[in-house]
Amino acid sequence: MQANSSRKGDKNVGTKINEVMTERPRAVTPQTSVREAARLMEEEDVGSLPVVDEETRLLGIVTDRDVALRVVGGGLDPEATRVGEVASADVVTLTPEHDLDEALGLMARAQVRRVPIVVRENELVGMLAQADIARTSKEKSTGEVVEAISQRPRGPRVAGPESGSDVRVADSDRDEEQRKDY
């Protein structure tokens, strides 16, 4: 996937990914335990780790969301579960030579916040994150893309214990009545 943009005055036009990407990102192998991957995410202060083979060829990506939904939500043991079992293999990538505008378009269309950067035979050389782009440009277009990538669901979605919810949504009229009782 590639995006073409030629907006005049956009500071991103002509900026290459290699100027803003994180080089030599921390990566894991498919055999790494999910617990270790989560520990590395915390240590590196990142929300995802590329999954590579011994030659640093990109195989997939494991995200904090994968850990939360597929491991914790699925009731799996994070020590026994391997990254290769839960990582996403269908990953969009770019090269260091792509323009930042192309990256912005791809990230918005694919609804991703991080894109692995590869060369040659899918060899991982970097990561481009939403934060890297935000630091580079304060243009309105960047804000619009960040907003598109991070669209929030609408309306309340309240969850509680498995047997039912004892979480309540605030009701200002009822809360006002209860305050009068005190």
Backbone torsions as a table, in degrees:
resi	resn	phi	psi	omega
1	MET	NA	134.7	176.5
2	GLN	-138.1	147.7	178.3
3	ALA	-115.9	138.0	176.8
4	ASN	-111.7	132.4	179.9
5	SER	-144.0	135.9	179.0
6	SER	-135.9	37.7	178.5
7	ARG	-64.4	127.9	178.8
8	LYS	-73.8	139.6	177.9
9	GLY	87.4	-4.4	179.5
10	ASP	-79.7	122.4	-178.2
11	LYS	-66.4	-17.1	-178.7
12	ASN	-78.8	-23.4	-179.4
13	VAL	-62.0	126.1	178.9
14	GLY	89.3	-16.5	177.1
15	THR	-75.9	126.1	-179.1
16	LYS	-90.0	149.5	-179.7
17	ILE	-57.1	-37.8	-177.2
18	ASN	-63.6	-13.4	177.5
19	GLU	-81.0	-19.9	-174.0
20	VAL	-127.2	-12.4	-175.5
21	MET	-71.4	160.3	172.4
22	THR	-84.8	119.5	180.0
23	GLU	-85.5	152.5	177.7
24	ARG	48.8	57.8	-179.1
25	PRO	-68.1	154.0	174.0
26	ARG	-64.3	136.1	-180.0
27	ALA	-135.5	164.1	178.1
28	VAL	-128.2	165.9	175.5
29	THR	-101.3	165.9	178.3
30	PRO	-60.7	-23.4	-178.7
31	GLN	-83.8	-8.9	179.2
32	THR	-65.2	138.2	177.4
33	SER	-69.8	151.3	177.9
34	VAL	-63.3	-35.7	177.8
35	ARG	-59.7	-45.8	178.8
36	GLU	-64.8	-40.5	178.6
37	ALA	-62.0	-42.7	178.7
38	ALA	-64.0	-40.4	178.0
39	ARG	-62.3	-41.9	179.0
40	LEU	-66.1	-38.3	177.2
41	MET	-60.7	-42.5	178.8
42	GLU	-65.3	-46.2	-178.7
43	GLU	-61.4	-40.7	-178.7
44	GLU	-86.8	-8.3	-177.2
45	ASP	56.8	50.8	178.8
46	VAL	-129.7	160.3	179.9
47	GLY	-101.8	1.3	178.7
48	SER	-156.4	158.2	175.5
49	LEU	-134.3	131.9	174.3
50	PRO	-66.8	146.7	176.4
51	VAL	-107.5	123.0	-174.8
52	VAL	-129.2	161.8	172.9
53	ASP	-90.8	-172.2	-176.7
54	GLU	-62.2	-26.2	179.5
55	GLU	-93.4	15.7	-177.4
56	THR	60.5	26.3	172.5
57	ARG	-78.7	133.4	-178.1
58	LEU	-68.8	126.7	177.5
59	LEU	-109.3	-26.0	-177.5
60	GLY	174.7	-162.8	179.3
61	ILE	-147.4	139.8	175.1
62	VAL	-114.1	131.0	-176.9
63	THR	-116.3	164.7	175.3
64	ASP	-60.5	-30.2	176.6
65	ARG	-66.9	-41.7	175.9
66	ASP	-57.9	-43.6	-179.6
67	VAL	-63.7	-47.1	-177.2
68	ALA	-65.6	-47.4	-173.6
69	LEU	-84.1	-46.4	-173.5
70	ARG	-83.1	-31.0	-177.9
71	VAL	-97.9	-65.0	-178.0
72	VAL	-63.2	-51.5	-179.6
73	GLY	-63.5	-30.7	179.2
74	GLY	-86.4	-0.4	178.3
75	GLY	70.4	25.9	-179.9
76	LEU	-86.4	155.2	177.2
77	ASP	-82.3	115.4	-176.9
78	PRO	-64.1	-24.0	178.5
79	GLU	-77.7	-36.6	-177.3
80	ALA	-87.1	-23.8	-178.2
81	THR	-81.9	132.9	-179.8
82	ARG	-95.6	148.4	-179.6
83	VAL	-53.6	-40.3	-179.3
84	GLY	-59.6	-21.4	179.8
85	GLU	-80.0	-22.5	-173.2
86	VAL	-124.3	-10.0	-178.0
87	ALA	-69.8	153.0	175.6
88	SER	-84.6	126.5	-178.8
89	ALA	-93.4	-22.5	-179.4
90	ASP	-88.0	90.5	-172.3
91	VAL	-117.5	134.2	172.9
92	VAL	-83.9	140.5	-178.5
93	THR	-134.0	163.4	173.2
94	LEU	-136.8	172.7	176.0
95	THR	-109.0	163.1	179.6
96	PRO	-61.4	-21.6	-177.4
97	GLU	-84.2	-12.0	178.4
98	HIS	-64.4	151.9	175.5
99	ASP	-77.3	152.0	177.5
100	LEU	-61.0	-34.6	176.9
101	ASP	-60.5	-40.4	177.5
102	GLU	-63.3	-40.5	178.8
103	ALA	-63.7	-43.8	179.4
104	LEU	-59.4	-45.3	179.7
105	GLY	-63.3	-45.2	179.5
106	LEU	-62.2	-45.4	-179.0
107	MET	-62.6	-39.6	179.4
108	ALA	-67.7	-45.6	-179.1
109	ARG	-65.7	-40.9	-176.9
110	ALA	-85.8	-6.7	-178.9
111	GLN	55.5	47.9	178.0
112	VAL	-121.3	151.9	-179.6
113	ARG	-101.9	-13.1	-177.1
114	ARG	-140.0	139.4	180.0
115	VAL	-131.3	125.1	174.4
116	PRO	-68.5	143.8	178.9
117	ILE	-109.8	125.2	-173.8
118	VAL	-127.8	159.1	173.8
119	VAL	-131.5	168.9	176.4
120	ARG	42.7	-120.2	-176.5
121	GLU	-88.3	55.2	178.9
122	ASN	65.4	28.5	178.5
123	GLU	-76.3	122.9	-178.7
124	LEU	-70.7	127.2	177.2
125	VAL	-125.3	-11.8	-178.7
126	GLY	-174.7	177.8	175.3
127	MET	-135.0	141.6	174.1
128	LEU	-116.3	122.5	-178.6
129	ALA	-114.3	158.4	175.9
130	GLN	-51.2	-40.6	-179.1
131	ALA	-64.8	-35.5	177.8
132	ASP	-61.0	-41.9	-179.3
133	ILE	-68.9	-43.0	-179.3
134	ALA	-61.3	-37.8	179.1
135	ARG	-69.1	-26.7	-175.8
136	THR	-79.9	-39.0	-173.0
137	SER	-137.8	136.8	175.4
138	LYS	-104.0	17.2	-179.3
139	GLU	-63.9	152.3	177.4
140	LYS	-59.6	-36.8	-178.1
141	SER	-60.8	-36.8	178.5
142	THR	-65.0	-44.2	178.0
143	GLY	-61.6	-39.4	178.6
144	GLU	-64.9	-41.2	-179.9
145	VAL	-68.5	-42.9	178.1
146	VAL	-59.3	-41.5	178.0
147	GLU	-63.4	-42.4	180.0
148	ALA	-65.0	-39.0	179.7
149	ILE	-67.1	-36.4	-171.7
150	SER	-104.5	31.3	-178.9
151	GLN	-55.8	130.7	179.3
152	ARG	-92.0	145.8	173.3
153	PRO	-64.1	152.2	-178.9
154	ARG	-95.9	147.2	175.2
155	GLY	80.3	160.7	-178.9
156	PRO	-75.2	144.5	174.3
157	ARG	-136.1	92.3	-172.8
158	VAL	-95.1	132.7	177.7
159	ALA	-126.8	150.1	178.6
160	GLY	-137.8	-157.2	178.5
161	PRO	-57.6	158.5	-175.6
162	GLU	-55.3	-36.3	-176.5
163	SER	-78.9	-7.8	-178.2
164	GLY	155.4	174.8	-175.9
165	SER	-107.8	125.4	170.9
166	ASP	-109.0	21.7	172.2
167	VAL	-95.7	133.0	-179.7
168	ARG	-118.7	149.2	176.1
169	VAL	-84.4	138.0	-177.3
170	ALA	-59.8	135.0	175.8
171	ASP	-122.2	106.7	-171.0
172	SER	-62.3	-35.6	179.5
173	ASP	-67.5	-47.0	-179.6
174	ARG	-64.7	-42.6	179.3
175	ASP	-61.9	-37.7	178.8
176	GLU	-64.8	-42.4	178.5
177	GLU	-62.7	-41.8	-178.9
178	GLN	-66.1	-35.9	179.4
179	ARG	-65.1	-32.9	-179.9
180	LYS	-67.9	-26.9	-178.7
181	ASP	-73.2	-17.3	-175.1
182	TYR	-87.2	NA	NA
